[in-house]
Amino acid sequence: MPKVTLVDVFKHRITQKYLRRSGIHHAVTVAHHAFNLAVKSDVSPDLATKSALLHDIGHYEWYKDGKWDYEEYRKHDIHAIKGAERAHKLLIRLGEDRLVAKEVSLAVLLHTDSYLPFSLTKQRTPLQEVVEEADRMDEQPQGLHHYNKMSPSHAIKLLGRLDNKISDYYNNKKVEKEHT
């Protein structure tokens, strides 16, 4: 069973600050995709959904003459590096297991290779692959997926349902083990 829930993570002031910047809708949508992909891939849904929820927590904004400059952003993007550190610090503050915090941070770090001079294709762990694919599933041209709107209260409702699905998944796994 997860020690820290998605709702716990989402409600933290650090998450609120940075997800408003990178898009609450995108983060919640990617977390849902990650759950489904994790179950199919036999990857921990707890790790996958936390990583997916936090994958863009390192985003920052690049404006030029008061307008979003996507090309300038892409040229200087290091959001995965910043996000990995923020995710780790946040999870530790929430009392998450240190190994969980580390795995989530690495998945955040490696969910994209846009900041690297080489490709990570076929080099990611299954968890990292799930997060990368879940992110890609919600992607829109020119970063528009970051601008879809969702209220924090609606996000909490959806994440609460996802927390329940995660709990059910682990409860069913426990029952399966007891019967084998």
Salt bridges, closest charged atoms under 4 A:
ASP42 OD1 - LYS173 NZ 4.00
ASP46 OD1 - LYS50 NZ 2.83
ASP56 OD2 - HIS26 NE2 3.26
ASP56 OD2 - HIS55 NE2 3.02
ASP56 OD1 - HIS59 NE2 3.31
ASP56 OD1 - HIS79 NE2 3.00
ASP56 OD1 - HIS111 NE2 3.35
ASP56 OD2 - HIS146 ND1 3.80
GLU72 OE1 - LYS75 NZ 3.55
GLU72 OE2 - HIS76 NE2 3.00
ASP77 OD1 - HIS79 ND1 2.73
GLU96 OE1 - LYS50 NZ 2.56
GLU132 OE1 - ARG136 NH2 2.89
ASP135 OD1 - HIS26 NE2 2.95
ASP135 OD1 - HIS55 NE2 3.03
ASP135 OD2 - HIS111 NE2 3.93
ASP138 OD2 - HIS26 ND1 2.63
